[in-house]
Amino acid sequence: MSVPVEERQLPVYRDLTHGQHMGWNCIWCNQRITVGGRAAGHVSTRHGAHHLSVPVYAGPCCSAKEKS
Ligand SMILES: [Zn+2]
């Protein structure tokens, strides 16, 4: 039973790799996204008074929604 990408629980901010944090790598498997990245949402954290939110992406490796 597969869960749609949009409903998966995103990793927490502190677990992001540098590449994921920069939006270069797939949020699910950390592969470098070259083409076909899809927005997977935002991962947010609180840092003192600042609220940080970074957009994260899923590569074609993990966003197989078009496949049926
Ligand atoms: Zn992936």
N, CA, C, O and the ligand as a Tripos MOL2 file, in Angstrom:
@<TRIPOS>MOLECULE
protein
  273   271    69     0     0
PROTEIN
NO_CHARGES

@<TRIPOS>ATOM
      1 N           0.8440   -1.1800    0.0000 N.3       1 MET1
      2 CA          0.0000    0.0000    0.0000 C.3       1 MET1
      3 C           0.8900    1.2440    0.0000 C.2       1 MET1
      4 O           1.6450    1.4810    0.9430 O.2       1 MET1
      5 N           0.7910    2.0200   -1.0530 N.am      2 SER2
      6 CA          1.6870    3.1710   -1.1530 C.3       2 SER2
      7 C           0.9770    4.4480   -0.7400 C.2       2 SER2
      8 O          -0.2240    4.6180   -0.9480 O.2       2 SER2
      9 N           1.7440    5.3190   -0.1610 N.am      3 VAL3
     10 CA          1.2230    6.5860    0.3240 C.3       3 VAL3
     11 C           1.6190    7.6690   -0.6690 C.2       3 VAL3
     12 O           2.7850    7.7420   -1.0560 O.2       3 VAL3
     13 N           0.6890    8.5060   -1.0880 N.am      4 PRO4
     14 CA          1.0640    9.5990   -1.9970 C.3       4 PRO4
     15 C           2.1490   10.4840   -1.3890 C.2       4 PRO4
     16 O           2.2060   10.6880   -0.1760 O.2       4 PRO4
     17 N           2.9950   10.9940   -2.2540 N.am      5 VAL5
     18 CA          4.1050   11.8280   -1.7950 C.3       5 VAL5
     19 C           3.6330   12.9280   -0.8540 C.2       5 VAL5
     20 O           4.2630   13.2030    0.1670 O.2       5 VAL5
     21 N           2.5320   13.5420   -1.2090 N.am      6 GLU6
     22 CA          2.0690   14.7100   -0.4570 C.3       6 GLU6
     23 C           1.6480   14.3550    0.9640 C.2       6 GLU6
     24 O           1.6040   15.2300    1.8290 O.2       6 GLU6
     25 N           1.3390   13.0890    1.2160 N.am      7 GLU7
     26 CA          0.8490   12.7180    2.5390 C.3       7 GLU7
     27 C           1.9250   12.1070    3.4210 C.2       7 GLU7
     28 O           1.6810   11.7960    4.5870 O.2       7 GLU7
     29 N           3.1130   11.9350    2.8600 N.am      8 ARG8
     30 CA          4.1770   11.3990    3.6890 C.3       8 ARG8
     31 C           4.6440   12.4470    4.6850 C.2       8 ARG8
     32 O           4.6000   13.6500    4.4260 O.2       8 ARG8
     33 N           5.0830   11.9640    5.8080 N.am      9 GLN9
     34 CA          5.6160   12.8650    6.8300 C.3       9 GLN9
     35 C           7.0040   13.3220    6.4060 C.2       9 GLN9
     36 O           7.8950   12.5010    6.1850 O.2       9 GLN9
     37 N           7.1810   14.6100    6.2950 N.am     10 LEU10
     38 CA          8.4930   15.1390    5.9340 C.3      10 LEU10
     39 C           9.4730   14.9460    7.0810 C.2      10 LEU10
     40 O           9.0810   14.9130    8.2470 O.2      10 LEU10
     41 N          10.7420   14.8200    6.7410 N.am     11 PRO11
     42 CA         11.7550   14.7430    7.7950 C.3      11 PRO11
     43 C          11.7700   16.0390    8.6090 C.2      11 PRO11
     44 O          11.2690   17.0710    8.1650 O.2      11 PRO11
     45 N          12.3340   15.9690    9.7670 N.am     12 VAL12
     46 CA         12.4560   17.1880   10.5690 C.3      12 VAL12
     47 C          13.6790   17.9700   10.1050 C.2      12 VAL12
     48 O          14.6220   17.4310    9.5250 O.2      12 VAL12
     49 N          13.6160   19.2490   10.3870 N.am     13 TYR13
     50 CA         14.6250   20.1790    9.9000 C.3      13 TYR13
     51 C          16.0460   19.7340   10.2400 C.2      13 TYR13
     52 O          16.9370   19.7850    9.3920 O.2      13 TYR13
     53 N          16.2480   19.3050   11.4600 N.am     14 ARG14
     54 CA         17.6210   18.9830   11.8750 C.3      14 ARG14
     55 C          18.1620   17.7460   11.1680 C.2      14 ARG14
     56 O          19.3690   17.5040   11.1800 O.2      14 ARG14
     57 N          17.2830   16.9620   10.5530 N.am     15 ASP15
     58 CA         17.7460   15.7700    9.8460 C.3      15 ASP15
     59 C          18.0310   16.0220    8.3690 C.2      15 ASP15
     60 O          18.4920   15.1190    7.6700 O.2      15 ASP15
     61 N          17.7670   17.2220    7.8860 N.am     16 LEU16
     62 CA         18.0330   17.5040    6.4800 C.3      16 LEU16
     63 C          19.5340   17.4890    6.2080 C.2      16 LEU16
     64 O          20.3310   17.9660    7.0160 O.2      16 LEU16
     65 N          19.9010   16.9350    5.0650 N.am     17 THR17
     66 CA         21.2880   17.0580    4.6380 C.3      17 THR17
     67 C          21.4830   18.4440    4.0370 C.2      17 THR17
     68 O          20.5170   19.1640    3.7840 O.2      17 THR17
     69 N          22.7190   18.8030    3.8140 N.am     18 HIS18
     70 CA         22.9830   20.0980    3.1950 C.3      18 HIS18
     71 C          22.2800   20.1980    1.8390 C.2      18 HIS18
     72 O          21.6720   21.2210    1.5220 O.2      18 HIS18
     73 N          22.3670   19.1440    1.0550 N.am     19 GLY19
     74 CA         21.7390   19.1440   -0.2680 C.3      19 GLY19
     75 C          20.2290   19.2760   -0.1960 C.2      19 GLY19
     76 O          19.6200   19.9520   -1.0260 O.2      19 GLY19
     77 N          19.6280   18.6390    0.7860 N.am     20 GLN20
     78 CA         18.1740   18.7510    0.9570 C.3      20 GLN20
     79 C          17.8090   20.1620    1.4140 C.2      20 GLN20
     80 O          16.8170   20.7390    0.9680 O.2      20 GLN20
     81 N          18.6020   20.6820    2.2790 N.am     21 HIS21
     82 CA         18.3510   22.0260    2.7930 C.3      21 HIS21
     83 C          18.4200   23.0640    1.6730 C.2      21 HIS21
     84 O          17.6730   24.0410    1.6610 O.2      21 HIS21
     85 N          19.3320   22.8270    0.7370 N.am     22 MET22
     86 CA         19.5030   23.7530   -0.3770 C.3      22 MET22
     87 C          18.5070   23.5040   -1.5080 C.2      22 MET22
     88 O          18.4550   24.2710   -2.4690 O.2      22 MET22
     89 N          17.7270   22.4490   -1.3980 N.am     23 GLY23
     90 CA         16.7720   22.1240   -2.4500 C.3      23 GLY23
     91 C          17.3870   21.3720   -3.6190 C.2      23 GLY23
     92 O          16.7650   21.2520   -4.6740 O.2      23 GLY23
     93 N          18.6020   20.8660   -3.4420 N.am     24 TRP24
     94 CA         19.2870   20.1530   -4.5230 C.3      24 TRP24
     95 C          18.9500   18.6680   -4.5330 C.2      24 TRP24
     96 O          18.9390   18.0230   -5.5820 O.2      24 TRP24
     97 N          18.6780   18.1440   -3.3510 N.am     25 ASN25
     98 CA         18.5320   16.6940   -3.2230 C.3      25 ASN25
     99 C          17.1040   16.3070   -2.8870 C.2      25 ASN25
    100 O          16.3590   17.0740   -2.2770 O.2      25 ASN25
    101 N          16.7410   15.1100   -3.2940 N.am     26 CYS26
    102 CA         15.4310   14.5580   -2.9880 C.3      26 CYS26
    103 C          15.2380   14.4740   -1.4730 C.2      26 CYS26
    104 O          16.1170   14.0140   -0.7450 O.2      26 CYS26
    105 N          14.0790   14.9230   -1.0190 N.am     27 ILE27
    106 CA         13.8120   14.9370    0.4150 C.3      27 ILE27
    107 C          13.6490   13.5210    0.9710 C.2      27 ILE27
    108 O          13.8270   13.3040    2.1700 O.2      27 ILE27
    109 N          13.3120   12.5570    0.1120 N.am     28 TRP28
    110 CA         13.0550   11.1920    0.5950 C.3      28 TRP28
    111 C          14.2860   10.3020    0.5480 C.2      28 TRP28
    112 O          14.4960    9.4890    1.4480 O.2      28 TRP28
    113 N          15.1010   10.4440   -0.4880 N.am     29 CYS29
    114 CA         16.2150    9.4930   -0.6100 C.3      29 CYS29
    115 C          17.5580   10.2000   -0.7590 C.2      29 CYS29
    116 O          18.5940    9.5450   -0.8760 O.2      29 CYS29
    117 N          17.5460   11.5140   -0.7570 N.am     30 ASN30
    118 CA         18.7720   12.3070   -0.7940 C.3      30 ASN30
    119 C          19.5640   12.1740   -2.0900 C.2      30 ASN30
    120 O          20.7440   12.5210   -2.1280 O.2      30 ASN30
    121 N          18.9350   11.6800   -3.1470 N.am     31 GLN31
    122 CA         19.5980   11.7000   -4.4470 C.3      31 GLN31
    123 C          19.5540   13.1100   -5.0150 C.2      31 GLN31
    124 O          18.5850   13.8420   -4.8130 O.2      31 GLN31
    125 N          20.5970   13.4770   -5.7180 N.am     32 ARG32
    126 CA         20.6200   14.7760   -6.3700 C.3      32 ARG32
    127 C          19.5360   14.8240   -7.4400 C.2      32 ARG32
    128 O          19.4330   13.9220   -8.2710 O.2      32 ARG32
    129 N          18.7320   15.8800   -7.4140 N.am     33 ILE33
    130 CA         17.6750   16.0500   -8.4060 C.3      33 ILE33
    131 C          18.2510   16.8210   -9.5890 C.2      33 ILE33
    132 O          18.7210   17.9480   -9.4350 O.2      33 ILE33
    133 N          18.2140   16.2160  -10.7500 N.am     34 THR34
    134 CA         18.7040   16.9200  -11.9350 C.3      34 THR34
    135 C          17.5320   17.4560  -12.7420 C.2      34 THR34
    136 O          17.5300   18.6240  -13.1310 O.2      34 THR34
    137 N          16.5510   16.6270  -12.9940 N.am     35 VAL35
    138 CA         15.3460   17.0750  -13.6900 C.3      35 VAL35
    139 C          14.1200   16.5100  -12.9810 C.2      35 VAL35
    140 O          14.1910   15.4750  -12.3180 O.2      35 VAL35
    141 N          13.0130   17.1950  -13.1290 N.am     36 GLY36
    142 CA         11.7390   16.6480  -12.6800 C.3      36 GLY36
    143 C          11.4810   16.7440  -11.1890 C.2      36 GLY36
    144 O          10.6610   15.9990  -10.6540 O.2      36 GLY36
    145 N          12.1730   17.6530  -10.5080 N.am     37 GLY37
    146 CA         11.8940   17.8290   -9.0880 C.3      37 GLY37
    147 C          10.5080   18.4160   -8.8660 C.2      37 GLY37
    148 O          10.0490   19.2750   -9.6180 O.2      37 GLY37
    149 N           9.8610   17.9400   -7.8320 N.am     38 ARG38
    150 CA          8.5380   18.4700   -7.4910 C.3      38 ARG38
    151 C           8.5590   18.9960   -6.0730 C.2      38 ARG38
    152 O           9.1820   18.4090   -5.1880 O.2      38 ARG38
    153 N           7.8860   20.0860   -5.8690 N.am     39 ALA39
    154 CA          7.8110   20.6280   -4.5100 C.3      39 ALA39
    155 C           7.1370   19.6080   -3.6010 C.2      39 ALA39
    156 O           6.0840   19.0630   -3.9300 O.2      39 ALA39
    157 N           7.7540   19.3610   -2.4680 N.am     40 ALA40
    158 CA          7.2080   18.3830   -1.5250 C.3      40 ALA40
    159 C           6.7040   19.0480   -0.2600 C.2      40 ALA40
    160 O           6.2440   18.3700    0.6580 O.2      40 ALA40
    161 N           6.7850   20.3540   -0.2020 N.am     41 GLY41
    162 CA          6.3130   21.0720    0.9720 C.3      41 GLY41
    163 C           7.4250   21.8770    1.6120 C.2      41 GLY41
    164 O           8.4340   22.1890    0.9800 O.2      41 GLY41
    165 N           7.2250   22.2000    2.8560 N.am     42 HIS42
    166 CA          8.2090   22.9880    3.5940 C.3      42 HIS42
    167 C           8.5300   22.2940    4.9050 C.2      42 HIS42
    168 O           7.6740   21.6830    5.5460 O.2      42 HIS42
    169 N           9.7860   22.4090    5.2730 N.am     43 VAL43
    170 CA         10.2040   21.9310    6.5900 C.3      43 VAL43
    171 C          10.5640   23.1590    7.4100 C.2      43 VAL43
    172 O          11.3410   24.0050    6.9690 O.2      43 VAL43
    173 N          10.0050   23.2500    8.5840 N.am     44 SER44
    174 CA         10.2170   24.4590    9.3670 C.3      44 SER44
    175 C          10.7880   24.1430   10.7380 C.2      44 SER44
    176 O          10.6780   23.0280   11.2480 O.2      44 SER44
    177 N          11.3820   25.1360   11.2960 N.am     45 THR45
    178 CA         11.9590   25.0130   12.6310 C.3      45 THR45
    179 C          11.9210   26.3790   13.3010 C.2      45 THR45
    180 O          11.7140   27.4040   12.6520 O.2      45 THR45
    181 N          12.1190   26.3710   14.5790 N.am     46 ARG46
    182 CA         12.2660   27.6170   15.3190 C.3      46 ARG46
    183 C          13.7030   27.7270   15.7560 C.2      46 ARG46
    184 O          14.2920   26.7790   16.2740 O.2      46 ARG46
    185 N          14.2540   28.8950   15.5380 N.am     47 HIS47
    186 CA         15.6230   29.1410   15.9640 C.3      47 HIS47
    187 C          15.5910   30.4280   16.7630 C.2      47 HIS47
    188 O          15.6630   31.5200   16.2000 O.2      47 HIS47
    189 N          15.4810   30.2980   18.0740 N.am     48 GLY48
    190 CA         15.2750   31.4730   18.8980 C.3      48 GLY48
    191 C          13.9650   32.1310   18.5140 C.2      48 GLY48
    192 O          12.9180   31.4820   18.5040 O.2      48 GLY48
    193 N          14.0170   33.4010   18.2020 N.am     49 ALA49
    194 CA         12.8130   34.1320   17.8350 C.3      49 ALA49
    195 C          12.4650   33.9660   16.3690 C.2      49 ALA49
    196 O          11.4080   34.4100   15.9200 O.2      49 ALA49
    197 N          13.3520   33.3270   15.6240 N.am     50 HIS50
    198 CA         13.1550   33.2310   14.1850 C.3      50 HIS50
    199 C          12.4530   31.9320   13.8160 C.2      50 HIS50
    200 O          12.7490   30.8630   14.3490 O.2      50 HIS50
    201 N          11.5380   32.0580   12.9110 N.am     51 HIS51
    202 CA         10.8670   30.8870   12.3760 C.3      51 HIS51
    203 C          11.4040   30.6610   10.9740 C.2      51 HIS51
    204 O          11.2170   31.4900   10.0830 O.2      51 HIS51
    205 N          12.0670   29.5400   10.7900 N.am     52 LEU52
    206 CA         12.6560   29.2340    9.4900 C.3      52 LEU52
    207 C          11.8120   28.1960    8.7800 C.2      52 LEU52
    208 O          11.3390   27.2340    9.3860 O.2      52 LEU52
    209 N          11.6330   28.4040    7.5020 N.am     53 SER53
    210 CA         10.8900   27.4420    6.7040 C.3      53 SER53
    211 C          11.5940   27.3090    5.3680 C.2      53 SER53
    212 O          11.7670   28.2950    4.6520 O.2      53 SER53
    213 N          11.9950   26.1100    5.0340 N.am     54 VAL54
    214 CA         12.6810   25.9090    3.7630 C.3      54 VAL54
    215 C          11.8500   25.0030    2.8580 C.2      54 VAL54
    216 O          11.2950   24.0040    3.3150 O.2      54 VAL54
    217 N          11.7640   25.3540    1.5740 N.am     55 PRO55
    218 CA         11.0600   24.4880    0.6390 C.3      55 PRO55
    219 C          11.8970   23.2490    0.3520 C.2      55 PRO55
    220 O          13.1150   23.3370    0.2020 O.2      55 PRO55
    221 N          11.2490   22.1100    0.2780 N.am     56 VAL56
    222 CA         11.9600   20.8670   -0.0260 C.3      56 VAL56
    223 C          11.3330   20.2170   -1.2590 C.2      56 VAL56
    224 O          10.1760   20.4700   -1.5950 O.2      56 VAL56
    225 N          12.1200   19.3780   -1.9210 N.am     57 TYR57
    226 CA         11.7180   18.8260   -3.2030 C.3      57 TYR57
    227 C          11.8760   17.3160   -3.2510 C.2      57 TYR57
    228 O          12.7550   16.7430   -2.6070 O.2      57 TYR57
    229 N          11.0110   16.6920   -4.0220 N.am     58 ALA58
    230 CA         11.1280   15.2630   -4.2750 C.3      58 ALA58
    231 C          11.5350   15.0720   -5.7230 C.2      58 ALA58
    232 O          10.9650   15.6890   -6.6230 O.2      58 ALA58
    233 N          12.5080   14.2300   -5.9450 N.am     59 GLY59
    234 CA         12.9440   13.9360   -7.3010 C.3      59 GLY59
    235 C          12.0410   12.9220   -7.9670 C.2      59 GLY59
    236 O          11.1530   12.3600   -7.3260 O.2      59 GLY59
    237 N          12.2620   12.6810   -9.2630 N.am     60 PRO60
    238 CA         11.4800   11.6750   -9.9780 C.3      60 PRO60
    239 C          11.6450   10.2870   -9.3760 C.2      60 PRO60
    240 O          10.7820    9.4260   -9.5410 O.2      60 PRO60
    241 N          12.7580   10.0720   -8.6750 N.am     61 CYS61
    242 CA         13.0090    8.8170   -7.9710 C.3      61 CYS61
    243 C          11.9090    8.4940   -6.9790 C.2      61 CYS61
    244 O          11.5900    7.3230   -6.7690 O.2      61 CYS61
    245 N          11.3320    9.4970   -6.3730 N.am     62 CYS62
    246 CA         10.3710    9.2650   -5.2960 C.3      62 CYS62
    247 C           9.0120    9.9140   -5.5480 C.2      62 CYS62
    248 O           8.1230    9.8130   -4.7020 O.2      62 CYS62
    249 N           8.8320   10.5700   -6.6760 N.am     63 SER63
    250 CA          7.5270   11.1650   -6.9570 C.3      63 SER63
    251 C           6.9230   10.4720   -8.1700 C.2      63 SER63
    252 O           6.7780   11.0630   -9.2400 O.2      63 SER63
    253 N           6.5810    9.2280   -7.9780 N.am     64 ALA64
    254 CA          6.1180    8.3850   -9.0860 C.3      64 ALA64
    255 C           4.6110    8.4660   -9.2570 C.2      64 ALA64
    256 O           3.9740    7.4990   -9.6720 O.2      64 ALA64
    257 N           4.0520    9.6050   -8.9420 N.am     65 LYS65
    258 CA          2.6090    9.7480   -8.9720 C.3      65 LYS65
    259 C           2.0390    9.5490  -10.3770 C.2      65 LYS65
    260 O           0.9260    9.0490  -10.5370 O.2      65 LYS65
    261 N           2.8130    9.9460  -11.3970 N.am     66 GLU66
    262 CA          2.3300    9.8310  -12.7700 C.3      66 GLU66
    263 C           2.2330    8.3710  -13.2150 C.2      66 GLU66
    264 O           1.4090    8.0170  -14.0580 O.2      66 GLU66
    265 N           3.0780    7.5470  -12.6390 N.am     67 LYS67
    266 CA          2.9910    6.1100  -12.9430 C.3      67 LYS67
    267 C           1.7310    5.5420  -12.3120 C.2      67 LYS67
    268 O           1.4030    5.8760  -11.1740 O.2      67 LYS67
    269 N           1.0340    4.7030  -13.0260 N.am     68 SER68
    270 CA         -0.1610    4.1220  -12.4330 C.3      68 SER68
    271 C          -0.0310    2.6270  -12.2610 C.2      68 SER68
    272 O          -0.9560    1.9790  -11.7730 O.2      68 SER68
    273 ZN         14.1370   10.2140   -4.1640 Zn       69 ZN69
@<TRIPOS>BOND
     1     1     2 1
     2     2     3 1
     3     3     4 2
     4     3     5 am
     5     5     6 1
     6     6     7 1
     7     7     8 2
     8     7     9 am
     9     9    10 1
    10    10    11 1
    11    11    12 2
    12    11    13 am
    13    13    14 1
    14    14    15 1
    15    15    16 2
    16    15    17 am
    17    17    18 1
    18    18    19 1
    19    19    20 2
    20    19    21 am
    21    21    22 1
    22    22    23 1
    23    23    24 2
    24    23    25 am
    25    25    26 1
    26    26    27 1
    27    27    28 2
    28    27    29 am
    29    29    30 1
    30    30    31 1
    31    31    32 2
    32    31    33 am
    33    33    34 1
    34    34    35 1
    35    35    36 2
    36    35    37 am
    37    37    38 1
    38    38    39 1
    39    39    40 2
    40    39    41 am
    41    41    42 1
    42    42    43 1
    43    43    44 2
    44    43    45 am
    45    45    46 1
    46    46    47 1
    47    47    48 2
    48    47    49 am
    49    49    50 1
    50    50    51 1
    51    51    52 2
    52    51    53 am
    53    53    54 1
    54    54    55 1
    55    55    56 2
    56    55    57 am
    57    57    58 1
    58    58    59 1
    59    59    60 2
    60    59    61 am
    61    61    62 1
    62    62    63 1
    63    63    64 2
    64    63    65 am
    65    65    66 1
    66    66    67 1
    67    67    68 2
    68    67    69 am
    69    69    70 1
    70    70    71 1
    71    71    72 2
    72    71    73 am
    73    73    74 1
    74    74    75 1
    75    75    76 2
    76    75    77 am
    77    77    78 1
    78    78    79 1
    79    79    80 2
    80    79    81 am
    81    81    82 1
    82    82    83 1
    83    83    84 2
    84    83    85 am
    85    85    86 1
    86    86    87 1
    87    87    88 2
    88    87    89 am
    89    89    90 1
    90    90    91 1
    91    91    92 2
    92    91    93 am
    93    93    94 1
    94    94    95 1
    95    95    96 2
    96    95    97 am
    97    97    98 1
    98    98    99 1
    99    99   100 2
   100    99   101 am
   101   101   102 1
   102   102   103 1
   103   103   104 2
   104   103   105 am
   105   105   106 1
   106   106   107 1
   107   107   108 2
   108   107   109 am
   109   109   110 1
   110   110   111 1
   111   111   112 2
   112   111   113 am
   113   113   114 1
   114   114   115 1
   115   115   116 2
   116   115   117 am
   117   117   118 1
   118   118   119 1
   119   119   120 2
   120   119   121 am
   121   121   122 1
   122   122   123 1
   123   123   124 2
   124   123   125 am
   125   125   126 1
   126   126   127 1
   127   127   128 2
   128   127   129 am
   129   129   130 1
   130   130   131 1
   131   131   132 2
   132   131   133 am
   133   133   134 1
   134   134   135 1
   135   135   136 2
   136   135   137 am
   137   137   138 1
   138   138   139 1
   139   139   140 2
   140   139   141 am
   141   141   142 1
   142   142   143 1
   143   143   144 2
   144   143   145 am
   145   145   146 1
   146   146   147 1
   147   147   148 2
   148   147   149 am
   149   149   150 1
   150   150   151 1
   151   151   152 2
   152   151   153 am
   153   153   154 1
   154   154   155 1
   155   155   156 2
   156   155   157 am
   157   157   158 1
   158   158   159 1
   159   159   160 2
   160   159   161 am
   161   161   162 1
   162   162   163 1
   163   163   164 2
   164   163   165 am
   165   165   166 1
   166   166   167 1
   167   167   168 2
   168   167   169 am
   169   169   170 1
   170   170   171 1
   171   171   172 2
   172   171   173 am
   173   173   174 1
   174   174   175 1
   175   175   176 2
   176   175   177 am
   177   177   178 1
   178   178   179 1
   179   179   180 2
   180   179   181 am
   181   181   182 1
   182   182   183 1
   183   183   184 2
   184   183   185 am
   185   185   186 1
   186   186   187 1
   187   187   188 2
   188   187   189 am
   189   189   190 1
   190   190   191 1
   191   191   192 2
   192   191   193 am
   193   193   194 1
   194   194   195 1
   195   195   196 2
   196   195   197 am
   197   197   198 1
   198   198   199 1
   199   199   200 2
   200   199   201 am
   201   201   202 1
   202   202   203 1
   203   203   204 2
   204   203   205 am
   205   205   206 1
   206   206   207 1
   207   207   208 2
   208   207   209 am
   209   209   210 1
   210   210   211 1
   211   211   212 2
   212   211   213 am
   213   213   214 1
   214   214   215 1
   215   215   216 2
   216   215   217 am
   217   217   218 1
   218   218   219 1
   219   219   220 2
   220   219   221 am
   221   221   222 1
   222   222   223 1
   223   223   224 2
   224   223   225 am
   225   225   226 1
   226   226   227 1
   227   227   228 2
   228   227   229 am
   229   229   230 1
   230   230   231 1
   231   231   232 2
   232   231   233 am
   233   233   234 1
   234   234   235 1
   235   235   236 2
   236   235   237 am
   237   237   238 1
   238   238   239 1
   239   239   240 2
   240   239   241 am
   241   241   242 1
   242   242   243 1
   243   243   244 2
   244   243   245 am
   245   245   246 1
   246   246   247 1
   247   247   248 2
   248   247   249 am
   249   249   250 1
   250   250   251 1
   251   251   252 2
   252   251   253 am
   253   253   254 1
   254   254   255 1
   255   255   256 2
   256   255   257 am
   257   257   258 1
   258   258   259 1
   259   259   260 2
   260   259   261 am
   261   261   262 1
   262   262   263 1
   263   263   264 2
   264   263   265 am
   265   265   266 1
   266   266   267 1
   267   267   268 2
   268   267   269 am
   269   269   270 1
   270   270   271 1
   271   271   272 2
@<TRIPOS>SUBSTRUCTURE
     1 MET1         2 RESIDUE 1 A MET
     2 SER2         6 RESIDUE 1 A SER
     3 VAL3        10 RESIDUE 1 A VAL
     4 PRO4        14 RESIDUE 1 A PRO
     5 VAL5        18 RESIDUE 1 A VAL
     6 GLU6        22 RESIDUE 1 A GLU
     7 GLU7        26 RESIDUE 1 A GLU
     8 ARG8        30 RESIDUE 1 A ARG
     9 GLN9        34 RESIDUE 1 A GLN
    10 LEU10       38 RESIDUE 1 A LEU
    11 PRO11       42 RESIDUE 1 A PRO
    12 VAL12       46 RESIDUE 1 A VAL
    13 TYR13       50 RESIDUE 1 A TYR
    14 ARG14       54 RESIDUE 1 A ARG
    15 ASP15       58 RESIDUE 1 A ASP
    16 LEU16       62 RESIDUE 1 A LEU
    17 THR17       66 RESIDUE 1 A THR
    18 HIS18       70 RESIDUE 1 A HIS
    19 GLY19       74 RESIDUE 1 A GLY
    20 GLN20       78 RESIDUE 1 A GLN
    21 HIS21       82 RESIDUE 1 A HIS
    22 MET22       86 RESIDUE 1 A MET
    23 GLY23       90 RESIDUE 1 A GLY
    24 TRP24       94 RESIDUE 1 A TRP
    25 ASN25       98 RESIDUE 1 A ASN
    26 CYS26      102 RESIDUE 1 A CYS
    27 ILE27      106 RESIDUE 1 A ILE
    28 TRP28      110 RESIDUE 1 A TRP
    29 CYS29      114 RESIDUE 1 A CYS
    30 ASN30      118 RESIDUE 1 A ASN
    31 GLN31      122 RESIDUE 1 A GLN
    32 ARG32      126 RESIDUE 1 A ARG
    33 ILE33      130 RESIDUE 1 A ILE
    34 THR34      134 RESIDUE 1 A THR
    35 VAL35      138 RESIDUE 1 A VAL
    36 GLY36      142 RESIDUE 1 A GLY
    37 GLY37      146 RESIDUE 1 A GLY
    38 ARG38      150 RESIDUE 1 A ARG
    39 ALA39      154 RESIDUE 1 A ALA
    40 ALA40      158 RESIDUE 1 A ALA
    41 GLY41      162 RESIDUE 1 A GLY
    42 HIS42      166 RESIDUE 1 A HIS
    43 VAL43      170 RESIDUE 1 A VAL
    44 SER44      174 RESIDUE 1 A SER
    45 THR45      178 RESIDUE 1 A THR
    46 ARG46      182 RESIDUE 1 A ARG
    47 HIS47      186 RESIDUE 1 A HIS
    48 GLY48      190 RESIDUE 1 A GLY
    49 ALA49      194 RESIDUE 1 A ALA
    50 HIS50      198 RESIDUE 1 A HIS
    51 HIS51      202 RESIDUE 1 A HIS
    52 LEU52      206 RESIDUE 1 A LEU
    53 SER53      210 RESIDUE 1 A SER
    54 VAL54      214 RESIDUE 1 A VAL
    55 PRO55      218 RESIDUE 1 A PRO
    56 VAL56      222 RESIDUE 1 A VAL
    57 TYR57      226 RESIDUE 1 A TYR
    58 ALA58      230 RESIDUE 1 A ALA
    59 GLY59      234 RESIDUE 1 A GLY
    60 PRO60      238 RESIDUE 1 A PRO
    61 CYS61      242 RESIDUE 1 A CYS
    62 CYS62      246 RESIDUE 1 A CYS
    63 SER63      250 RESIDUE 1 A SER
    64 ALA64      254 RESIDUE 1 A ALA
    65 LYS65      258 RESIDUE 1 A LYS
    66 GLU66      262 RESIDUE 1 A GLU
    67 LYS67      266 RESIDUE 1 A LYS
    68 SER68      270 RESIDUE 1 A SER
    69 ZN69       273 GROUP 0 **** ****
